[in-house]
Amino acid sequence: MLTVKDLHKSYQVGKTTYEVLKGVSLTVEKGEFVAVMGPSGSGKTTLLNCISCYIPIDSGEIMLGDRQLANLSEDALAKVRNRQ
């Protein structure tokens, strides 16, 4: 099961901060298929990149099963990406 709780991600461009993800929460059960849909610029790719730990999050929690992904080393994350 994948659980995302209160995920926040922003980008700084010069003096301006763009809040892309504002408290996103979702759960995907084992065997469930989901689609991420929305208009261009709504944060779909940012969400998926955060979930896969390719880009860091500002705050929130991403759990895969009973593992918090933010606490894993790069080697451990690579194994998770390959197997799960």
Secondary structure, DSSP 8 states (H G I E B T S, - for coil): -EEEEEEEEEEEETTEEEEEEEEEEEEE-TT--------TTSSHHHHHHHHTTSS--SEEEEEETTEEGGGS-HHHHHHHHHH-
